[in-house]
């Protein structure tokens, strides 16, 4: 389940509510990373299902990329494949960045649903189970490179 905690000054006044994951069509398997865009959409790395899900402000859950089948395929929407995606981040243009852990890659999903590999294939940028990802306002991507015990910076300019 994906849960939301409302802010409050006192911890006793905070409210926790489930926003997704209770119906059979919206079940998650080991959800790991969560990011929220400026429109209130919540993006979730559904790690055990090898897909990236979006929860709209209305509560509607959709799959924006990947399926239950693990793999590494750059394609569009559910024709793309991930292998244990962990971290997600979203930039101001609506691009979603994914730490694709078992593929040792950083992937990008455009607002149109096109998935591409943007880091992890070159000899200088080999990751070992990236788990977390963040993006700054300049387009730089920060990666928690779990088994290399490092935080890595990818200088990436969105075309």
Secondary structure, DSSP 8 states (H G I E B T S, - for coil): -EEEE---SSGGG--EEEEE--SGGG--SSEEEEEE-TTS-EEEEEGGGTEEEEE-TTS-EEEEEE-SS---B--BGGGSB-SSEEEEEE-TTS-EEEEEGGGTEEEEE-TT-BEEEEES-STTS--SSEEEEEE-TTS-EEEEEGGGTEEEEE-----
